[in-house]
């Protein structure tokens, strides 16, 4: 990758690294969610039931 402005180069590199680390973090999070899919479904059901009780 080539950058046009030298001044914004460090900011762009930092942003690119941040984006890269964020995508890695999202990938890890997705793997955790895939493993805990059943638990997540139970948790969402429980939360929706509690929310319905709170609203009603």
C-alpha positions as CSV (number, residue, x, y, z in Angstrom):
1,X,0.0,0.0,0.0
2,X,1.2,3.5,-0.9
3,X,0.2,6.6,0.9
4,X,-0.1,10.0,-0.8
5,X,0.4,12.3,2.2
6,X,3.3,11.7,4.6
7,X,1.6,13.7,7.3
8,X,-1.5,11.5,7.4
9,X,0.5,8.3,6.9
10,X,0.9,7.5,10.6
11,X,-2.8,8.1,11.2
12,X,-3.8,6.0,8.3
13,X,-1.5,3.2,9.4
14,X,-2.8,3.4,12.9
15,X,-6.4,3.3,11.6
16,X,-5.6,0.3,9.3
17,X,-4.0,-1.6,12.3
18,X,-7.0,-0.8,14.4
19,X,-9.3,-2.0,11.7
20,X,-7.2,-5.2,11.4
21,X,-7.2,-5.9,15.1
22,X,-11.0,-5.2,15.3
23,X,-11.6,-7.7,12.5
24,X,-9.5,-10.3,14.3
25,X,-11.5,-9.5,17.5
26,X,-14.7,-10.0,15.6
27,X,-13.5,-13.3,14.2
28,X,-12.7,-14.6,17.7
29,X,-16.0,-13.3,19.0
30,X,-17.8,-15.1,16.1
31,X,-16.0,-18.4,17.0
32,X,-17.1,-18.0,20.6
33,X,-20.7,-17.4,19.6
34,X,-20.7,-20.4,17.3
35,X,-19.5,-22.6,20.1
36,X,-22.0,-21.2,22.6
37,X,-24.9,-20.9,20.2
38,X,-27.3,-23.0,22.3
39,X,-26.4,-21.1,25.5
40,X,-26.8,-17.8,23.6
41,X,-30.3,-18.9,22.4
42,X,-31.3,-19.8,26.0
43,X,-30.0,-16.5,27.2
44,X,-31.8,-14.4,24.6
45,X,-35.1,-16.3,25.4
46,X,-34.6,-15.6,29.1
47,X,-33.8,-11.9,28.4
48,X,-36.9,-11.5,26.1
49,X,-39.1,-13.1,28.8
50,X,-37.8,-10.7,31.4
51,X,-38.2,-7.7,29.0
52,X,-41.8,-8.7,28.3
53,X,-42.5,-9.0,32.0
54,X,-40.9,-5.6,32.6
55,X,-42.9,-4.0,29.7
56,X,-46.2,-5.6,30.7
